[in-house]
Amino acid sequence: MIRCHFARLLGERKLKISDVARDTGINRGTLTRLYYETSERVELEVLDQLCDYFQIDLPDLLDRVVTPDSETK
């Protein structure tokens, strides 16, 4: 399972989704889906923009969590 740390990053920096949408030009709906971890796919450009915006590397934004279900597949 892939975990997205977008919500944590917003909280740490005291930002709102609308702040990031305004500053990056990324669609608010895309950011909302990342916040609630309901995205099924994300454009690489969006990930790149978010990494630039937060000045982080991709592993600080996304993380793979191994679950018991994923171990058997």
C-alpha positions, 0 to 999 in steps of 0.5 A: 500500500502506498501512503501519502504524507501530504496531510502531514506536510500541510499540518507541519507547515500550517498550510491549507489545501487552497494555499498549495493549489494557489501557489502551485496551480495543481487542481484542488480536487487532486490535492484533496484526493492526496490529502484523504489518500483516495487517489488511484493515480497521480501524474508524475508532474504533480508529484514533482511540483509538490516535491519542489513546493515543499523542498523535499524528496519523493520518499518524504511525500510517498511511502510504501507500507507492506501489509499482510495482504500485500505479502501474499500476492 
